[in-house]
Amino acid sequence: MKQKMPLAITLVLLIFSLSCLANPVKLLNMQVLKPAKYNMRLVFKLNSTVTHKVFTLRSPNRLVIDFTNTKLIQKLQNNNHIFLKKIRSATRNNNDLRVVLDLTMRVRSKSFLIKSQTSQGYNLIIDLTKWGTKPRHISRNIITTEYYQVPKTKREFVIAIDAGHGGKDPGAIGWNGTHEKKVVLAVAKELARLVTKEAGMRPVMIRNGDYFVKLHKRLELARQHKADLFVSIHADTYPDNQEVQGSSVFMLSQKGASSEAAKWLAEKENAVDLMGGINLNDKDNLLAEVLLNLSQAGTLKASANLGESVLKRLTKIGKVHSSRLQRANFVVLRSPDIPSILVETAFLSNPSEERKINSPYYRRRIAAAIMSGIREYFAKEKISFLTAAIN
């Protein structure tokens, strides 16, 4: 026992010394975005993710933000907002940072941390609302809660239906010569028929004939029609194994989401409005990034909910290739503001499934399953999905 004690103490001291030597997070600056009479948004720009705590105090009214192992790079400015009297900061426990905002009134606060799309850092977003007024619809945690907004006026839900491939691009070719482009168009048309019959919904066919549409053009068409959902219909093939079978449902991978967000921010001058009327063109880089992150996080969450509902319905009509929602970097799933899924209806390389997908009866069942999933999705949400417009 006496021999072990020095080793244990040495390890404790080593761990402590290493923690002390860890590079501190840098708090680069603070900005006030879209100030209003009863609301204010603060954006703290950091070079890395950070452990933090946000709380309010009364008598007098204050907002306190504690950052763990953080160093302030430059003095924070007041910005002369109606909420603010003074901004103070001080080092705590040698390595931590406390920022205190002296306020003119009592407020509610909500906060979340998001990764920057324009740099290697992170943004800590804090929304303040005057006590007694309606708070902003903003998520506490952007990873787990998406931003929704109840529609101000009644309108039809628009379902963009994308039949894969077409024209010069036949897609997968089955064992007996079936072209993917033909059978998926037939499924898409059947799904459009069912959507038309559904009260409060309207279909938009991305292609309704045998012609080719570029992948990014498919997303543009969906946005032009103000689509609430995007459903892409495909049929797979696996030439090396005729036994592979079953349908699958895909949503966008996180990697694909990040790359598309970076592209939108880089080309924001040419970007059309996001759903809900957000235009990136007239926003500074930080605000554009915040808006896009909010919109995209909600879109991914909604895509997952839609995909899981559709997959559950597909399991009731036949085998599925995977019992879990799949993620992939398909171009047609990259819209940052429209919940999107891709359905692989069958494996054309499997003779049995090729025969089934050529059957109008089976195509109707596939379309009905997708429609049931869409109906279940909207029933669960009970409100229309819009992008994260900041009031």
TORROLO-179744 format. One record per residue (C-alpha): residue in three letters; x negated, y, z negated. Coordinates in pm, 1 decimal. Example, Ala and Ser with C-alpha at 12.3 -4.5 7.8 and 13.67 -1.06 7.14 Angstrom:
BEGIN
+---------+----------+----------+----------+
| residuo |        x |        y |        z |
+---------+----------+----------+----------+
|     ALA |  -1230.0 |   -450.0 |   -780.0 |
|     SER |  -1367.0 |   -106.0 |   -714.0 |
+---------+----------+----------+----------+
This chain:
BEGIN
+---------+----------+----------+----------+
| residuo |        x |        y |        z |
+---------+----------+----------+----------+
|     MET |      0.0 |      0.0 |      0.0 |
|     LYS |   -280.9 |    241.8 |    -87.2 |
|     GLN |   -436.9 |    182.6 |    253.9 |
|     LYS |   -111.3 |    262.9 |    439.6 |
|     MET |    -39.4 |    595.3 |    268.3 |
|     PRO |   -321.8 |    795.8 |    430.4 |
|     LEU |   -216.5 |    666.2 |    773.8 |
|     ALA |    146.4 |    765.1 |    715.3 |
|     ILE |     46.0 |   1110.1 |    595.8 |
|     THR |   -179.3 |   1149.8 |    897.3 |
|     LEU |    105.2 |   1061.3 |   1133.5 |
|     VAL |    341.5 |   1308.4 |    964.4 |
|     LEU |     82.3 |   1584.1 |    985.7 |
|     LEU |     15.0 |   1498.6 |   1350.7 |
|     ILE |    383.5 |   1511.5 |   1441.6 |
|     PHE |    423.0 |   1841.3 |   1254.4 |
|     SER |    121.6 |   1993.4 |   1424.7 |
|     LEU |    239.9 |   1883.5 |   1769.2 |
|     SER |    583.0 |   2037.0 |   1709.1 |
|     CYS |    419.5 |   2361.4 |   1605.3 |
|     LEU |    207.2 |   2363.8 |   1919.2 |
|     ALA |    507.3 |   2318.1 |   2152.1 |
|     ASN |    537.4 |   2608.2 |   2391.2 |
|     PRO |    818.6 |   2840.9 |   2284.8 |
|     VAL |   1113.9 |   2907.9 |   2512.9 |
|     LYS |   1100.1 |   3256.0 |   2662.2 |
|     LEU |   1404.5 |   3484.3 |   2639.0 |
|     LEU |   1347.2 |   3699.0 |   2947.4 |
|     ASN |   1635.6 |   3944.9 |   2938.4 |
|     MET |   2006.1 |   4000.5 |   2872.4 |
|     GLN |   2265.3 |   4134.3 |   3114.9 |
|     VAL |   2624.8 |   4247.9 |   3075.5 |
|     LEU |   2847.6 |   4126.6 |   3359.4 |
|     LYS |   3192.3 |   4258.2 |   3451.7 |
|     PRO |   3249.8 |   4468.8 |   3139.5 |
|     ALA |   3614.7 |   4552.9 |   3066.3 |
|     LYS |   3820.1 |   4714.6 |   2793.7 |
|     TYR |   3889.2 |   4392.0 |   2605.1 |
|     ASN |   3630.3 |   4152.3 |   2748.4 |
|     MET |   3256.6 |   4138.6 |   2789.0 |
|     ARG |   3023.6 |   3874.8 |   2930.0 |
|     LEU |   2662.8 |   3844.7 |   2816.5 |
|     VAL |   2404.4 |   3647.6 |   3013.0 |
|     PHE |   2078.4 |   3558.6 |   2839.4 |
|     LYS |   1813.4 |   3452.1 |   3090.3 |
|     LEU |   1576.7 |   3182.8 |   2957.7 |
|     ASN |   1286.4 |   3001.2 |   3119.4 |
|     SER |   1395.8 |   2665.1 |   2976.6 |
|     THR |   1680.7 |   2487.0 |   2803.1 |
|     VAL |   1714.7 |   2587.0 |   2440.0 |
|     THR |   1879.1 |   2478.4 |   2116.4 |
|     HIS |   2096.8 |   2765.3 |   2000.9 |
|     LYS |   2384.4 |   2862.6 |   1774.9 |
|     VAL |   2638.8 |   3141.6 |   1827.1 |
|     PHE |   2867.2 |   3276.9 |   1554.1 |
|     THR |   3041.5 |   3596.5 |   1443.0 |
|     LEU |   3036.4 |   3781.0 |   1111.6 |
|     ARG |   3265.9 |   4045.6 |    963.4 |
|     SER |   3225.6 |   4351.0 |    740.3 |
|     PRO |   3064.5 |   4476.0 |    952.8 |
|     ASN |   3152.3 |   4297.5 |   1278.7 |
|     ARG |   2852.8 |   4121.6 |   1431.0 |
|     LEU |   2764.6 |   3853.5 |   1683.7 |
|     VAL |   2466.1 |   3638.1 |   1591.0 |
|     ILE |   2270.7 |   3416.7 |   1830.7 |
|     ASP |   2002.3 |   3193.0 |   1683.0 |
|     PHE |   1748.7 |   3046.6 |   1928.5 |
|     THR |   1522.6 |   2761.9 |   1817.9 |
|     ASN |   1151.7 |   2790.6 |   1905.5 |
|     THR |   1208.7 |   3099.0 |   2122.5 |
|     LYS |   1009.1 |   3412.9 |   2192.6 |
|     LEU |   1155.9 |   3744.9 |   2308.8 |
|     ILE |    965.1 |   3879.5 |   2611.5 |
|     GLN |   1109.2 |   4231.2 |   2628.1 |
|     LYS |   1337.1 |   4448.3 |   2416.7 |
|     LEU |   1707.9 |   4391.7 |   2479.5 |
|     GLN |   1902.0 |   4695.4 |   2597.7 |
|     ASN |   2236.0 |   4819.1 |   2460.5 |
|     ASN |   2400.7 |   4879.1 |   2801.8 |
|     ASN |   2635.2 |   5135.0 |   2639.6 |
|     HIS |   2931.8 |   4897.9 |   2631.1 |
|     ILE |   3241.0 |   4984.6 |   2426.3 |
|     PHE |   3188.6 |   4667.2 |   2219.3 |
|     LEU |   2827.8 |   4738.5 |   2128.2 |
|     LYS |   2675.4 |   4964.8 |   1867.5 |
|     LYS |   2328.7 |   4821.9 |   1851.0 |
|     ILE |   2120.3 |   4515.6 |   1941.9 |
|     ARG |   1861.2 |   4384.9 |   1698.8 |
|     SER |   1625.3 |   4089.5 |   1705.4 |
|     ALA |   1379.2 |   3929.6 |   1467.4 |
|     THR |   1161.3 |   3621.5 |   1432.3 |
|     ARG |   1282.0 |   3359.9 |   1184.4 |
|     ASN |   1097.3 |   3062.4 |   1035.8 |
|     ASN |    783.0 |   3165.6 |   1227.6 |
|     ASN |    903.6 |   3016.8 |   1559.3 |
|     ASP |   1277.0 |   3089.1 |   1590.3 |
|     LEU |   1451.6 |   3400.6 |   1719.1 |
|     ARG |   1766.6 |   3568.6 |   1592.2 |
|     VAL |   1951.9 |   3824.3 |   1805.2 |
|     VAL |   2221.4 |   4032.3 |   1633.6 |
|     LEU |   2474.8 |   4248.8 |   1814.8 |
|     ASP |   2642.3 |   4510.3 |   1594.8 |
|     LEU |   2997.6 |   4535.8 |   1729.5 |
|     THR |   3261.2 |   4806.6 |   1723.9 |
|     MET |   3545.6 |   4558.3 |   1675.3 |
|     ARG |   3626.1 |   4202.4 |   1578.3 |
|     VAL |   3587.2 |   3953.6 |   1865.3 |
|     ARG |   3624.1 |   3591.4 |   1965.0 |
|     SER |   3324.3 |   3429.5 |   2129.8 |
|     LYS |   3276.2 |   3135.9 |   2367.4 |
|     SER |   2944.3 |   3017.7 |   2502.8 |
|     PHE |   2777.7 |   2759.7 |   2727.5 |
|     LEU |   2434.2 |   2690.7 |   2874.2 |
|     ILE |   2391.8 |   2624.3 |   3247.6 |
|     LYS |   2089.5 |   2545.8 |   3462.5 |
|     SER |   1978.0 |   2820.3 |   3695.5 |
|     GLN |   2008.7 |   2748.7 |   4067.3 |
|     THR |   1775.6 |   3032.6 |   4167.1 |
|     SER |   1488.5 |   2964.0 |   3928.7 |
|     GLN |   1351.2 |   2699.6 |   3693.5 |
|     GLY |   1528.0 |   2845.3 |   3391.8 |
|     TYR |   1865.4 |   2840.0 |   3220.0 |
|     ASN |   2139.9 |   3094.3 |   3151.7 |
|     LEU |   2315.7 |   3120.1 |   2816.0 |
|     ILE |   2658.7 |   3268.0 |   2889.3 |
|     ILE |   2857.5 |   3427.5 |   2603.7 |
|     ASP |   3208.4 |   3561.9 |   2658.2 |
|     LEU |   3346.8 |   3808.9 |   2403.5 |
|     THR |   3716.5 |   3893.1 |   2377.6 |
|     LYS |   3874.5 |   4150.9 |   2148.6 |
|     TRP |   4045.2 |   3978.4 |   1858.1 |
|     GLY |   4420.4 |   3953.4 |   1912.5 |
|     THR |   4404.6 |   3960.0 |   2294.2 |
|     LYS |   4432.3 |   3660.0 |   2524.2 |
|     PRO |   4090.1 |   3494.2 |   2559.5 |
|     ARG |   3935.0 |   3422.4 |   2895.5 |
|     HIS |   3982.6 |   3076.3 |   3042.3 |
|     ILE |   3622.1 |   2975.1 |   3008.4 |
|     SER |   3477.6 |   2637.5 |   2914.1 |
|     ARG |   3286.8 |   2580.5 |   2591.1 |
|     ASN |   3078.2 |   2319.3 |   2759.6 |
|     ILE |   3037.6 |   2334.3 |   3135.3 |
|     ILE |   2945.0 |   1966.3 |   3149.2 |
|     THR |   3263.8 |   1834.5 |   2993.3 |
|     THR |   3537.6 |   2091.1 |   3054.7 |
|     GLU |   3623.4 |   2232.5 |   3395.1 |
|     TYR |   3783.0 |   2568.6 |   3458.5 |
|     TYR |   4142.6 |   2567.6 |   3575.2 |
|     GLN |   4384.4 |   2847.3 |   3641.7 |
|     VAL |   4762.6 |   2821.1 |   3658.1 |
|     PRO |   4883.9 |   2947.6 |   3995.6 |
|     LYS |   5052.2 |   3287.2 |   3982.6 |
|     THR |   5289.6 |   3196.8 |   4267.7 |
|     LYS |   5433.1 |   2866.3 |   4378.9 |
|     ARG |   5279.8 |   2720.9 |   4693.5 |
|     GLU |   5226.6 |   2385.1 |   4858.6 |
|     PHE |   4924.6 |   2177.0 |   4767.1 |
|     VAL |   4712.2 |   2134.3 |   5078.3 |
|     ILE |   4547.8 |   1795.4 |   5131.1 |
|     ALA |   4270.0 |   1794.3 |   5391.8 |
|     ILE |   4250.3 |   1447.0 |   5549.3 |
|     ASP |   3925.6 |   1371.5 |   5729.3 |
|     ALA |   3909.9 |   1072.3 |   5963.1 |
|     GLY |   3540.9 |    987.8 |   5990.3 |
|     HIS |   3337.4 |    994.9 |   6312.1 |
|     GLY |   3525.8 |   1035.8 |   6644.6 |
|     GLY |   3452.2 |   1101.9 |   7011.8 |
|     LYS |   3089.7 |   1028.2 |   7098.8 |
|     ASP |   3036.6 |    888.1 |   6747.1 |
|     PRO |   3220.5 |    553.2 |   6711.9 |
|     GLY |   3097.1 |    492.6 |   6357.1 |
|     ALA |   3066.1 |    132.3 |   6242.1 |
|     ILE |   3150.2 |   -142.1 |   6493.8 |
|     GLY |   3314.9 |   -457.8 |   6369.0 |
|     TRP |   3233.1 |   -823.6 |   6436.3 |
|     ASN |   3506.8 |   -834.5 |   6700.9 |
|     GLY |   3437.3 |   -489.0 |   6843.6 |
|     THR |   3659.6 |   -270.9 |   6628.4 |
|     HIS |   3547.6 |     91.5 |   6626.2 |
|     GLU |   3556.6 |    264.0 |   6289.9 |
|     LYS |   3667.1 |    594.4 |   6445.2 |
|     LYS |   3993.8 |    439.1 |   6569.8 |
|     VAL |   4108.8 |    252.1 |   6261.5 |
|     VAL |   4024.0 |    532.9 |   6017.4 |
|     LEU |   4217.7 |    781.0 |   6232.2 |
|     ALA |   4516.1 |    547.2 |   6211.4 |
|     VAL |   4484.9 |    535.1 |   5829.7 |
|     ALA |   4445.7 |    914.4 |   5816.8 |
|     LYS |   4760.9 |    968.2 |   6021.7 |
|     GLU |   4954.8 |    732.5 |   5795.5 |
|     LEU |   4829.5 |    918.6 |   5488.9 |
|     ALA |   4931.3 |   1250.7 |   5648.5 |
|     ARG |   5280.1 |   1110.4 |   5705.3 |
|     LEU |   5308.5 |   1019.9 |   5337.4 |
|     VAL |   5178.3 |   1359.6 |   5223.0 |
|     THR |   5439.0 |   1530.1 |   5444.9 |
|     LYS |   5712.9 |   1338.3 |   5266.3 |
|     GLU |   5580.1 |   1441.6 |   4924.0 |
|     ALA |   5755.8 |   1744.6 |   4775.9 |
|     GLY |   5522.4 |   2041.6 |   4735.8 |
|     MET |   5238.0 |   1898.3 |   4947.1 |
|     ARG |   5117.4 |   1962.4 |   5299.8 |
|     PRO |   4856.3 |   1765.4 |   5499.3 |
|     VAL |   4585.0 |   1913.7 |   5720.6 |
|     MET |   4421.1 |   1675.0 |   5966.1 |
|     ILE |   4053.4 |   1757.6 |   6015.7 |
|     ARG |   4071.9 |   1567.0 |   6342.9 |
|     ASN |   4390.9 |   1420.4 |   6487.2 |
|     GLY |   4246.6 |   1271.8 |   6805.2 |
|     ASP |   3942.6 |   1093.3 |   6944.8 |
|     TYR |   3694.2 |   1380.2 |   6941.4 |
|     PHE |   3382.0 |   1464.5 |   6744.6 |
|     VAL |   3370.9 |   1721.9 |   6462.2 |
|     LYS |   3038.5 |   1820.4 |   6305.9 |
|     LEU |   3008.6 |   1736.1 |   5936.5 |
|     HIS |   2976.7 |   2091.7 |   5803.7 |
|     LYS |   3256.9 |   2201.9 |   6037.4 |
|     ARG |   3486.3 |   1956.2 |   5859.5 |
|     LEU |   3425.8 |   2141.8 |   5532.6 |
|     GLU |   3478.8 |   2477.4 |   5701.3 |
|     LEU |   3813.3 |   2363.8 |   5841.8 |
|     ALA |   3926.6 |   2244.8 |   5498.3 |
|     ARG |   3833.9 |   2581.4 |   5346.9 |
|     GLN |   4004.2 |   2775.6 |   5627.3 |
|     HIS |   4326.2 |   2593.8 |   5543.9 |
|     LYS |   4273.0 |   2661.8 |   5169.8 |
|     ALA |   4271.9 |   2290.3 |   5094.0 |
|     ASP |   4319.7 |   2183.3 |   4732.0 |
|     LEU |   4176.5 |   1835.8 |   4795.9 |
|     PHE |   3955.4 |   1679.3 |   5062.0 |
|     VAL |   3990.3 |   1306.4 |   5138.2 |
|     SER |   3755.2 |   1148.8 |   5392.6 |
|     ILE |   3851.8 |    808.6 |   5537.5 |
|     HIS |   3584.9 |    562.0 |   5655.7 |
|     ALA |   3519.4 |    190.5 |   5711.6 |
|     ASP |   3186.9 |     32.2 |   5622.0 |
|     THR |   2969.3 |   -240.2 |   5771.1 |
|     TYR |   2704.2 |   -476.2 |   5637.4 |
|     PRO |   2563.8 |   -669.7 |   5936.8 |
|     ASP |   2333.8 |   -892.1 |   5732.6 |
|     ASN |   2614.5 |  -1044.8 |   5527.7 |
|     GLN |   2962.8 |  -1115.0 |   5664.0 |
|     GLU |   3086.7 |  -1204.2 |   5316.6 |
|     VAL |   3056.9 |   -847.4 |   5178.9 |
|     GLN |   3406.7 |   -703.4 |   5142.5 |
|     GLY |   3628.8 |   -460.4 |   4957.7 |
|     SER |   3704.9 |    -89.5 |   4954.2 |
|     SER |   3502.0 |    174.8 |   4770.6 |
|     VAL |   3551.5 |    534.0 |   4658.1 |
|     PHE |   3270.5 |    790.4 |   4650.9 |
|     MET |   3224.1 |   1138.2 |   4507.5 |
|     LEU |   2927.1 |   1373.1 |   4542.6 |
|     SER |   2608.9 |   1292.5 |   4353.1 |
|     GLN |   2459.9 |   1549.1 |   4116.8 |
|     LYS |   2154.5 |   1579.3 |   4342.8 |
|     GLY |   2373.5 |   1661.4 |   4637.6 |
|     ALA |   2565.0 |   1915.3 |   4431.8 |
|     SER |   2248.2 |   2093.8 |   4322.4 |
|     SER |   2104.2 |   2114.0 |   4673.0 |
|     GLU |   2429.6 |   2247.0 |   4816.0 |
|     ALA |   2459.3 |   2509.1 |   4542.4 |
|     ALA |   2108.4 |   2629.3 |   4615.5 |
|     LYS |   2198.6 |   2655.7 |   4984.2 |
|     TRP |   2511.0 |   2859.0 |   4909.3 |
|     LEU |   2317.7 |   3098.0 |   4690.8 |
|     ALA |   2043.4 |   3136.3 |   4949.4 |
|     GLU |   2298.1 |   3210.0 |   5223.0 |
|     LYS |   2553.4 |   3398.6 |   5015.2 |
|     GLU |   2554.0 |   3693.9 |   5257.3 |
|     ASN |   2711.9 |   3462.6 |   5515.4 |
|     ALA |   2928.9 |   3267.6 |   5271.2 |
|     VAL |   3304.1 |   3277.8 |   5309.9 |
|     ASP |   3518.6 |   3329.6 |   5002.3 |
|     LEU |   3529.4 |   3049.7 |   4753.0 |
|     MET |   3875.2 |   2919.4 |   4669.0 |
|     GLY |   4055.9 |   3164.7 |   4445.1 |
|     GLY |   3908.2 |   3465.9 |   4623.1 |
|     ILE |   3553.2 |   3470.2 |   4489.3 |
|     ASN |   3313.4 |   3614.2 |   4744.3 |
|     LEU |   2943.6 |   3570.9 |   4671.0 |
|     ASN |   2842.2 |   3838.6 |   4915.7 |
|     ASP |   2912.6 |   4135.6 |   4686.6 |
|     LYS |   2768.9 |   3977.9 |   4369.2 |
|     ASP |   2417.6 |   4010.3 |   4237.0 |
|     ASN |   2214.3 |   3689.3 |   4221.6 |
|     LEU |   2285.3 |   3615.0 |   3855.3 |
|     LEU |   2661.2 |   3666.5 |   3877.8 |
|     ALA |   2679.8 |   3467.3 |   4202.2 |
|     GLU |   2494.8 |   3183.5 |   4031.5 |
|     VAL |   2726.8 |   3185.7 |   3729.2 |
|     LEU |   3038.2 |   3187.6 |   3946.9 |
|     LEU |   2911.0 |   2906.0 |   4165.9 |
|     ASN |   2808.0 |   2693.0 |   3866.6 |
|     LEU |   3151.7 |   2732.1 |   3712.0 |
|     SER |   3326.3 |   2648.7 |   4036.0 |
|     GLN |   3106.3 |   2350.0 |   4113.3 |
|     ALA |   3124.7 |   2196.5 |   3765.9 |
|     GLY |   3503.2 |   2206.6 |   3779.8 |
|     THR |   3500.8 |   2063.7 |   4130.5 |
|     LEU |   3285.5 |   1764.4 |   4032.3 |
|     LYS |   3504.4 |   1689.0 |   3731.8 |
|     ALA |   3818.0 |   1710.2 |   3944.8 |
|     SER |   3659.0 |   1491.5 |   4214.4 |
|     ALA |   3583.8 |   1227.7 |   3951.0 |
|     ASN |   3943.5 |   1235.3 |   3824.6 |
|     LEU |   4080.0 |   1206.5 |   4179.0 |
|     GLY |   3836.4 |    930.5 |   4275.2 |
|     GLU |   3914.4 |    722.4 |   3968.8 |
|     SER |   4290.1 |    753.7 |   4029.8 |
|     VAL |   4256.5 |    643.2 |   4392.7 |
|     LEU |   4020.9 |    356.5 |   4305.3 |
|     LYS |   4263.4 |    227.9 |   4042.5 |
|     ARG |   4540.0 |    215.4 |   4303.2 |
|     LEU |   4320.3 |     41.0 |   4559.6 |
|     THR |   4245.8 |   -239.4 |   4313.1 |
|     LYS |   4616.4 |   -324.2 |   4316.9 |
|     ILE |   4627.3 |   -405.1 |   4689.0 |
|     GLY |   4307.2 |   -604.4 |   4734.6 |
|     LYS |   3945.6 |   -652.5 |   4643.9 |
|     VAL |   3720.1 |   -355.9 |   4586.1 |
|     HIS |   3350.8 |   -358.5 |   4664.7 |
|     SER |   3275.2 |   -179.7 |   4338.0 |
|     SER |   3505.4 |   -143.3 |   4040.6 |
|     ARG |   3341.4 |    189.1 |   3953.7 |
|     LEU |   3354.2 |    525.2 |   4126.3 |
|     GLN |   3037.6 |    560.0 |   4336.1 |
|     ARG |   2821.6 |    871.9 |   4382.5 |
|     ALA |   2641.6 |    961.2 |   4702.8 |
|     ASN |   2506.1 |   1264.4 |   4886.9 |
|     PHE |   2750.9 |   1254.5 |   5178.8 |
|     VAL |   2764.4 |   1587.6 |   5363.2 |
|     VAL |   3145.6 |   1592.4 |   5374.3 |
|     LEU |   3158.8 |   1581.4 |   4993.1 |
|     ARG |   2940.2 |   1887.5 |   4938.8 |
|     SER |   3202.1 |   2160.5 |   4914.3 |
|     PRO |   3135.2 |   2344.0 |   4583.8 |
|     ASP |   3497.1 |   2449.7 |   4546.2 |
|     ILE |   3721.3 |   2169.9 |   4681.7 |
|     PRO |   3750.5 |   1838.3 |   4492.6 |
|     SER |   3643.6 |   1577.1 |   4746.5 |
|     ILE |   3628.8 |   1199.4 |   4778.0 |
|     LEU |   3529.6 |    952.6 |   5049.0 |
|     VAL |   3719.6 |    623.4 |   5077.5 |
|     GLU |   3555.8 |    323.4 |   5246.3 |
|     THR |   3867.2 |    128.0 |   5338.1 |
|     ALA |   3708.0 |   -203.4 |   5444.8 |
|     PHE |   3395.3 |   -378.2 |   5575.2 |
|     LEU |   3425.1 |   -419.2 |   5951.8 |
|     SER |   3133.9 |   -665.0 |   5937.0 |
|     ASN |   3364.5 |   -904.6 |   5749.0 |
|     PRO |   3590.2 |  -1076.5 |   6008.3 |
|     SER |   3874.9 |  -1113.7 |   5759.5 |
|     GLU |   3870.2 |   -748.4 |   5660.9 |
|     GLU |   3834.1 |   -642.3 |   6023.8 |
|     ARG |   4157.1 |   -827.2 |   6101.1 |
|     LYS |   4333.2 |   -666.1 |   5805.0 |
|     ILE |   4233.1 |   -308.9 |   5889.5 |
|     ASN |   4362.2 |   -364.9 |   6243.4 |
|     SER |   4702.3 |   -447.2 |   6095.7 |
|     PRO |   4945.5 |   -150.5 |   6073.8 |
|     TYR |   5094.2 |   -311.3 |   5763.8 |
|     TYR |   4759.3 |   -315.7 |   5581.4 |
|     ARG |   4674.8 |     38.8 |   5691.8 |
|     ARG |   5006.3 |    153.4 |   5545.9 |
|     ARG |   4915.6 |    -15.3 |   5217.4 |
|     ILE |   4575.7 |    156.2 |   5211.4 |
|     ALA |   4734.8 |    494.6 |   5281.9 |
|     ALA |   5003.0 |    433.0 |   5019.2 |
|     ALA |   4736.7 |    349.5 |   4760.0 |
|     ILE |   4546.8 |    670.2 |   4834.1 |
|     MET |   4871.3 |    867.9 |   4818.8 |
|     SER |   4956.0 |    712.4 |   4481.2 |
|     GLY |   4613.4 |    814.7 |   4352.0 |
|     ILE |   4665.7 |   1171.9 |   4473.1 |
|     ARG |   5009.3 |   1182.0 |   4312.9 |
|     GLU |   4868.1 |   1051.3 |   3984.0 |
|     TYR |   4588.1 |   1308.3 |   3993.6 |
|     PHE |   4829.3 |   1599.9 |   4028.3 |
|     ALA |   5064.3 |   1453.0 |   3768.8 |
|     LYS |   4779.5 |   1441.2 |   3516.4 |
|     GLU |   4658.3 |   1791.2 |   3590.1 |
|     LYS |   5007.0 |   1948.2 |   3618.7 |
|     ILE |   4838.1 |   2263.7 |   3745.9 |
|     SER |   4664.4 |   2348.8 |   4068.8 |
|     PHE |   4289.2 |   2335.1 |   4086.3 |
|     LEU |   4131.3 |   2666.4 |   4169.9 |
|     THR |   3772.3 |   2780.5 |   4139.4 |
|     ALA |   3636.6 |   2947.6 |   3833.8 |
|     ALA |   3748.2 |   3302.6 |   3905.1 |
|     ILE |   3634.8 |   3537.0 |   3635.4 |
|     ASN |   3919.6 |   3764.3 |   3523.4 |
+---------+----------+----------+----------+
